[in-house]
Amino acid sequence: MELANKMLHALEHEDMALAKKYFDEVVQAGTDEEQYYLAEELFALGFLDETEDLYELLLAKYKDEGELLVRAAEVALEKDDMDAAQDYLEKVNKEDEAYIESLLVLADLYQMQGLFEVSEQKLLEAKQMAPNEPIIDFALGEYYLSQARFASAVQSYQTAVEAGLTIISNGAVSVYERIAEAFAASGAFEEALPYYERALEDKESVDTLFGMGLTAYQAKDYTKAIHALEHLREHDPSYTTLYSYLAKSYEENGEPEKAIAILRDGLTQDEFNKEMFLEAGKLAVTLRLPEEAEEFYRQAIVLDEEFSEAIMQLNKLLLAKENYEGVIELVEGLGEEVISEPQIFWDVSVAYQETEQYNKAKANYELAYPHFTNNPTFLKEYGLFLREEGEHAKSQEVLRSYLELEPEDTEILSLFD
């Protein structure tokens, strides 16, 4: 293995010219074992062309060797050459020890091609041939999870665990975590939590911590969610997806001050997250911090000038502060796509009315009206505006619609006496 190891050493030191020299020597003078060893190592490093050359060299000598055919197929798949991969796999003899592995790779290939039923058939054939092989159960679990067949996925994964397979791919994949993901995806959040905990016992990773935190939040176990997500924040504060759910967990746990502190911290990590600015704005309103809320909303709109939810929340805040000019200034600067939001028509109608721009108020009320025919607050407001404008027939029509929803409103009933 001396030449192969020399090439790998050269690659480690980024000496590509020397690596190429040793690769050529392995091709020309290396033993079969050395060529196979180097092919495996290069495949792991992502040198697909060189790996392919080595397997082709070996297949020229051992054309019916199932393991070589499977390895060559895996390289072809990595290169998105599905036809070549299929050709290799179909040459594997059923009597070959590598045949079952070829079925698993074929299943992956057919799934990539969208031939899901054929993929499942290959996996079930492998299962029939080797009923006690846990890696096949894991592969079935992966297939069922990808097809949103969560109960079947859980069953297959659990069979693999019962056979002793809990971690694969050199520790990169936890079967316990896969079970947790399948339960969570089906909405069985409480059932998922023990499996996340078991996965974390085996190996603590940021993605598993986030999965645990998110699932605990969905299960309304906010204490567990906070514990997992805070632990994740300590490990990797740049994992920005955590901040929203951690803040929500604190808020649901009755700790809004901690929640907004988390969002402030999150925005230092991800200053282009418009959704987080929006969440922070809403929380600031809850905490009666209107100035900070306004700043959060405006920052969200700076990031996306057509962010209608932030615009509507800012309008609502400005109306509460009776800053009608601010509403008008904001709305008049919007594009047509955003201004078509019915709530924005209503908001600006109020602002125009309060600033005595009655024609503009009327035009926007008319645009909003078809969208709020079952909203008693709007109907009363619009009906009284029409009455003040002297449009008594239209006013009565709108207010009668209002009374169908609020028949006990004596103020409006008196207008019809």
N, C-alpha and C positions, 0 to 999 in steps of 0.2 A: 504493500500500500504506500510505499515511499513516494512515488511520483504523484499519486493522488493527493497525499497529504501536503506535498510541496506546493501543488496548485492551490489547495485550500488556504495554505499559509500566505501565499502571494495575494490571493483575493482579500484575505483579512487585512492585509497591509495596502490594499488598493493599488497593487502593482499589476496592472492589467496585461502589460506586455509579457512579463514573466509568467503570469498565470496562463496566458495563451500558449507559451512555449511548453509548459508542463502538460497542458491539456493535449496538445498535439502528440507529445511523447506517450501519454496514456493511450491515445487512440492507436498509435503505431506499434507500441511495444508493451502495453500494459496487459496483465493477465485478465482473464474473464472476471475473476473476483474483484480485481481492482477497478475495472471498467464499471461493473455493477455498483460497487461501493460509491464511486465518484458520481455516478448518475443519480443515486439517491440523495447524496449530499447537495449536488447542484440543483436538483429539483426543489429541495427545501429552501434553497437560497434564491430561487426564481430564475435561474439560468435555463430557460426552457429549450432554446435552440440546441445548446450543448448537451442537455439531457437527452433530447430527441436523437441526436447523432449517436450517442453511446448506446441507447436502446436499439436503434436500427442496426448498429454494428453487431450487437449481441444476437439480435433476431436473425441476422444473416446466417449465424451458426446454429441457433436453436429456434427454428421458425415455429415450432409447435409448443414452446415452453409457455404455459399458461400465465405464470407470474410475470414474465417479461411482456406478454401481450397486454395484461392488465395495466402494468406500469406505463407502457407506451400509450395506452388509451387515456390514462389520467393526464399525461402530458398534452395529448391532443385536445382534451377537454379544456385544459387551462389556456390553450391557444385558440379556443372557440372553433376548433375544427371537428365538428360533431360527426361528419361523415367518416373521417379517418378513425375517430374513437370507436364508432360503431363497427367498422371493419375489423379492427383489432379484437374487439370483444366477441364478435361472432365467430372468431377463429378458435376460441378457447373450447377445448373438448369437455364434454359433460363429465368425463371420468377424471379430469384433471383436478388436483386439489384446489386450484385457484378458481374453479368454476363458480363457486358460491360468491367469491369476491367479485367476479365478473358480473354476476347478476346485480349486485349492489351498485356497481358503477353504471351498469346499463339502466338501472332504475333512476339514478341521478340524471343520466343523459335524456331519458324519455321525459322526465319531469321538466328539464330545461326546454324541451321541445313542445311542452304543453300537452303531452300524451299521458295524462295522469292515470287513466285506468291501466294502461300498459305498464306504467311504472309500478303501480301497486301489484300487478300480476307478477312482475319479476321479484318483488320483495316477498310475496307470499310463496312463490316457488322456492326461494332461498330458505324461507322459514320451514317449509315442508321437508326440505332436504337436511336441514340442521336445526331441529326444533329447540335445541337447548343452547343455541349460540346467542348470547346476549346482544352482540353487536347488531344482529339482524333485528332484534326487538327495538333496539335504539333507532335503527334506520326506519323501521315502521313508525315509530313515534315521531320522528322528524317529518316523515311524509304526511302523517295524519295532522300534525300541527300546522303544516303549510296549507292543508286543505280545510282548516278550521273544523276538523272533526276531533273536538277536544277530548271527549270521553274516550275515544279509541286511542288517542295519543297518550293520555294518562295511563291507560291500561298497558300499553306497550312499554312505556318508560318504566312503569312499576315492575313489569316482568323482568326487564333488564336489571333493575336494582336488586330484585330478589335473587338473581343469578350472580350477583356480586359486582356488576358493572355500575360504578357510581361516577367515575371520571374518565374521560377519553381525550384524545388529541393532546397527549402529554400535559394533562391538567388544564387545558384551555376550555373545556366544556364540562359542566357539571350536570349530570342527569337529574339530580335533585332540583336544580334550577329550572331545567326544562319542564319538570312536572309542575313546578310552581307557575311557570309561564302559561302552561296549558290550563291550569285551574283558573288563573287570573283572567285569561282571555275569554273564558266561558262565563265570567262573572262570579265565580266561586272564590271570592277574595279571602275569606277566612280560612278556607281549606288550603289556599296557596301559602299562607304565612309560615306554617311549620316547615315546609319544604325550602323556602327561602332561608330560614334559620339554619336548616341542616346544610344547605349549600355554603353558607357563610362559615360554618364550622370547618368545612373542608378547605375552602379558599376564599379569602376576602378580596373582592374586586369592586371597583367603583360601579360597574353596571349592575352587579348583584345587589349592592347596597341601595342603588336607586330603585331597582325593581322591588325590593323589600319595602322601601319607604313609600313608593307610589301605591303599592298594593295595600299596605297598612292604612294609608289615607283613604283609599277606596272602600276599605272595610270599616272605616270610621274609628279605627284604633289610632287615635291621634298621638298618643304617647309613644307607641312603637314607631309611628311615622317620623316623629320628631327625633327620636333616638337614632334611627337609621340615617336620616338625611343630615343631621348634625355631624354624625360620624363621617359621612361622605364629604361634607363641607371641609372638615378638618383634613381629610386625605387629599382632596382635589377641589379647591375653591373655584377653579375655572370650569367645573362641571355645571354650567349655568342653568340647565334644566331643573336642577334641584330647588332653586330659590322660590319659584312660584308655589310648588307643593309644600315646601317647608313653611312658607308664610301662611298658606291656607290652613295648614295643620295647627300653627300657633293661634290663628284667628278662631278656628273651630274649638280650640282648647281654652278659649276665653282670654287669650293674651295678645290683643291687637297691637299693643306697643312693640312687642317683640316681632310681630309679623311685619310691621312697617320697617323696623330696623333691618330685618332680613332682606326686604326688597331694596332698601337703600344700598345695602352691601352688594346685592346681586347686580344692581345697575352700575356699580363700579367695575364689575367683572364683564358686563355685557351692556355697554352704553348704547347699542343699536337695537335693543329689544323693545319694540313698541308695545307689545302685549304686557311686559312687565311694568312699563310706565303707566299703562292703563290701570293695571291692578293696584299699583301704588297710589294712583289718583283716587280710586274708589275707596281705598282704605284710609287715605288722608281725610276724605269727606266724613267717613264714619267716626274718625277721631277728632272731628271738628278742627281740622287744619286746612281751611279753605285756600289760603295763599299757596301752601305747598301743593295742595291738590291741583290748583290751576296750573302751576309750573309743570307738574307731572304730565297733565293732559296736553299742555302746549308742546312739551318735548316729544310726546308720542306723535303729534300732528306734524312736527318738524320732520320726523323720520318718514312719515307717510301722510302727505297732505290730503289724501282721500280716505283716511282712516275714520270711517263714519261713526263707529262706536265711541271713539275718543272725542270726536266733534260733538256728538249728542250729549256726552257726559259733561263736556266743558260748557255747552249751551245751558244745560240744566243748572250747573253751578253758577254761571253768570246771571241767569234769571233769578235764582234764589238771592243773589247779591244785589239784584235790581240794576245790574250793569247792562242795560238794554243796548247802549251804543256798542258795547263789546260784542254782543250777540250779532248785531247787524254787521259790524266790521268783519267778524269771522265768516259769517254766511256769505256775504257779498264777495268774498275772495275765493269761494269754492268753485270747483268745476261742476259741470252738468251732472256727471254720474253721481257725485256725492249729494248734491243739492236735491236730487230726486227722492231722497229719503223722506218719507211722510212726516216723521217726527221733526225734521229740520224745518219743513214748511210751517208746522204748528209753532215751533219755538220762535221763528223769525216773525210770524204773525203777531205774537204777543209783544215782541220788541218793537215792531213798527207801530202797533196800536199805542203802546206806552209812550212813544216818542211822537205821537200825533201824525204819523205818516199813514193815514187811513186807507188811501188807495192801494198802497203796497200791502198793507195788512189784509185788506179784503182779497187781493189777488192770491196771497199765500194761503189764507183760510180756505179759499175755493179749491186750491190744489190739494190741501190736506183732507178736506171733507170726505171724499170717497173712501178714505182709508180708516176713518174713525167713526163710522156710522153706528157702531155699537159701544162707543166710549162716552159715557155720560158726562165726564168732565169736559171733554172737547165740545160736545153738543151744547151744553149749557153756555160755555164761554162763547162759542160761535153764534149761538142764537141771540144772546144778549148784545153781542157786537152788532149783528144785523139790525136789531131793534134800535140801537143808538144811531145807526146810519140811516134809519128811516125806511128800511126794507122790511115792512111789517109782514107781508105775505110769506116771504122766504123765512123770516124769523119764526113765524108761527109753525111753519113746516118743520123746522129744525127742533124747536122747543117741544113740539108734540112727540117727536121721535125720542127726545130726552125723557119726557114724562112716561113713555112706555117702559123705560128702564128705571126711572125714579119717580113712581106715581105719588109719593108722599111729600114731595118738595112743595111746601106751601107758598114759598116765594114765587115760584114759576106758575103754580096753579092760580095765584091771584092775578096774574097778567091776563088770564082768560075769562075772568069774571065780568 
